[in-house]
Structure formats: C-alpha cells, structure tokens
Amino acid sequence: NKAPDFELEDGEGNKVKLSDFSGKKVVLYFYPKDDTPGCTKEACDFRDKISRLKSMNAEILGVSNDNAESHTKFKNKYHLNFRLLADTGKKVSEEYGVYEEKEKFGNRYRGITRSTFIIDEKGASKKIFYRVNPEQHIEEVLHAVQK
C-alpha cells in the first residue's frame, strides 16, 4: 500500500513532506512524547545506528504530537541527528492509525501508540511495527530495512 503523503514542520520550522524522500527508504516512526524514558531510548538507538541506515539508503523521521520547540529541546539534549516532526494537529497520527485510545493507571486518554513504518523508495509501506518495544526495536528496523 502507498504510504499517505503528509507535510509537517520540523523543529527548525522547515516543512517536510514524505514525498520529498522519493528514491530513498524511510523509517517513519511515531512516538508518544519527547524526553520520556522509552522515547529517549528509541531516539538514541536511531541516532547511534543512523550510519548503518544511511548506508542502506534510508532516512529517519520521528513524529509525535509535541510542538517544534519541544522537538528542538529533545533533539539538542540528546544530539539527535535526524528530523523530528510536529504533528500537533494529530492529523498524520490519525491517518496512519496510530493515534488511539489508551489506558494508564485506570485513566483513559488518546495518544500515539509507538509504531514504525518502513517505506520503500517508491513510497509503499513495506513493513509496519505496532506497539513497539523500544528495547529491541532498532534491530527489528535494521533487519526490515535491509530486506
């Protein structure tokens, strides 16, 4: 299936479209919140493996509902070397089916379910990971991008 195109702003205020990456693989990952333990683990793993992903013609795009200012702080604090996109309107998260009802400590709320989409050079979704465990996720992604 063709991955839905979108346009979101990164932490520097630049407009980024999925279609900008035609001819490259894209690791499009959705995460709940900047600077939280699981999201930090996941982002730092991507940071540390970026050279391997780039050697496979892949770009990393992280998406959360946090704003651009939050993304900039998160990116600077952990020296992240890829783009974080602000989906403050939740449109892209909803379109990709990752903005869902969740429950924590008996409280129900809506938020992003940690998920990753591996998109090929022609814009098709090749592999989707839902409800990602950030502890082992980087190895799953490397394997999927390599295929």
C-alpha positions as CSV (number, residue, x, y, z in Angstrom):
1,N,0.0,0.0,0.0
2,K,1.1,3.5,-0.7
3,A,2.0,5.4,2.5
4,P,-0.1,8.5,2.9
5,D,1.9,11.6,2.0
6,F,1.9,14.5,4.5
7,E,3.5,17.8,5.3
8,L,4.7,18.6,8.8
9,E,7.1,21.1,10.4
10,D,10.4,20.0,11.9
11,G,12.0,21.6,14.9
12,E,13.7,24.3,12.8
13,G,10.4,25.4,11.2
14,N,11.1,23.6,7.8
15,K,8.2,22.0,6.0
16,V,8.9,18.3,5.4
17,K,6.9,16.1,3.1
18,L,7.1,12.3,2.9
19,S,7.2,12.7,-0.9
20,D,10.5,14.7,-0.5
21,F,12.2,11.3,0.1
22,S,11.2,9.6,-3.2
23,G,14.0,7.3,-4.2
24,K,15.0,6.6,-0.5
25,K,13.7,4.3,2.1
26,V,12.1,6.0,5.1
27,V,11.9,4.8,8.6
28,L,8.9,6.7,9.8
29,Y,8.4,6.3,13.5
30,F,5.7,7.6,15.7
31,Y,6.4,8.0,19.4
32,P,4.3,9.3,22.3
33,K,6.3,12.1,23.9
34,D,9.7,13.9,23.8
35,D,12.2,13.2,26.5
36,T,10.4,10.3,28.2
37,P,12.3,7.1,29.0
38,G,11.1,4.8,26.2
39,C,11.1,7.6,23.6
40,T,14.6,8.6,24.6
41,K,15.8,5.0,24.3
42,E,14.3,4.6,20.9
43,A,15.6,8.0,19.6
44,C,19.1,7.4,20.8
45,D,19.1,3.9,19.2
46,F,18.2,5.5,15.9
47,R,20.9,8.2,16.4
48,D,23.5,5.6,17.1
49,K,22.6,3.4,14.1
50,I,22.0,6.2,11.6
51,S,25.1,5.5,9.6
52,R,24.0,1.9,9.1
53,L,20.6,3.1,8.0
54,K,22.0,5.7,5.7
55,S,24.3,3.0,4.1
56,M,21.0,1.2,3.2
57,N,19.6,4.4,1.5
58,A,17.3,5.1,4.5
59,E,16.2,8.3,6.2
60,I,14.7,8.5,9.7
61,L,11.7,10.7,10.5
62,G,10.3,10.8,14.0
63,V,6.8,12.0,14.6
64,S,5.0,13.0,17.8
65,N,2.2,15.4,18.8
66,D,4.8,17.6,20.6
67,N,5.4,21.0,19.2
68,A,8.5,22.2,17.3
69,E,10.0,23.9,20.4
70,S,9.8,20.6,22.4
71,H,11.4,18.7,19.5
72,T,14.3,21.2,19.4
73,K,15.0,20.8,23.1
74,F,14.8,17.0,22.8
75,K,17.0,16.9,19.7
76,N,19.6,19.2,21.3
77,K,19.6,17.4,24.7
78,Y,20.4,14.0,23.1
79,H,22.3,15.2,20.0
80,L,19.7,13.6,17.7
81,N,20.9,13.6,14.0
82,F,17.6,13.2,12.2
83,R,14.4,15.1,11.9
84,L,11.6,15.2,14.4
85,L,8.2,16.3,13.0
86,A,5.5,18.1,14.9
87,D,2.0,16.6,14.4
88,T,0.3,19.0,16.9
89,G,-3.0,18.7,15.0
90,K,-2.8,14.8,15.2
91,K,-3.9,14.6,11.6
92,V,-0.9,12.4,10.4
93,S,-1.0,10.2,13.5
94,E,-4.7,9.6,12.9
95,E,-4.2,9.0,9.2
96,Y,-1.6,6.3,9.9
97,G,-3.8,4.8,12.5
98,V,-1.5,5.3,15.5
99,Y,-3.5,7.9,17.5
100,E,-5.6,5.7,19.6
101,E,-7.4,5.3,22.9
102,K,-5.0,4.2,25.7
103,E,-5.3,3.5,29.4
104,K,-2.8,4.2,32.2
105,F,-3.5,3.8,35.9
106,G,-7.2,3.4,35.1
107,N,-7.4,6.6,33.2
108,R,-8.4,6.6,29.5
109,Y,-7.0,9.0,27.1
110,R,-6.0,9.3,23.4
111,G,-2.4,9.4,22.3
112,I,0.2,7.9,19.9
113,T,0.9,4.2,20.1
114,R,4.6,3.7,19.4
115,S,4.7,2.4,15.8
116,T,7.2,2.3,12.9
117,F,6.5,2.2,9.2
118,I,9.3,1.1,6.8
119,I,8.6,2.8,3.5
120,D,10.3,1.8,0.3
121,E,11.9,4.0,-2.4
122,K,8.6,4.2,-4.3
123,G,6.5,5.3,-1.3
124,A,4.9,2.0,-0.4
125,S,4.7,0.7,3.2
126,K,6.8,-2.5,3.3
127,K,6.7,-3.3,7.0
128,I,4.7,-1.9,9.9
129,F,5.5,-2.4,13.6
130,Y,2.7,-1.6,16.1
131,R,3.1,-1.3,19.9
132,V,6.9,-1.3,19.6
133,N,9.1,-2.3,22.5
134,P,11.9,0.3,22.4
135,E,14.4,-2.1,24.0
136,Q,14.8,-4.3,20.9
137,H,13.2,-2.2,18.2
138,I,16.4,-0.9,16.4
139,E,17.4,-4.5,15.5
140,E,13.9,-5.1,14.0
141,V,14.2,-1.9,12.0
142,L,17.7,-2.7,10.7
143,H,16.6,-6.1,9.6
144,A,13.4,-4.8,7.9
145,V,15.3,-2.0,6.0
146,Q,17.9,-4.5,4.9
147,K,15.4,-6.8,3.2
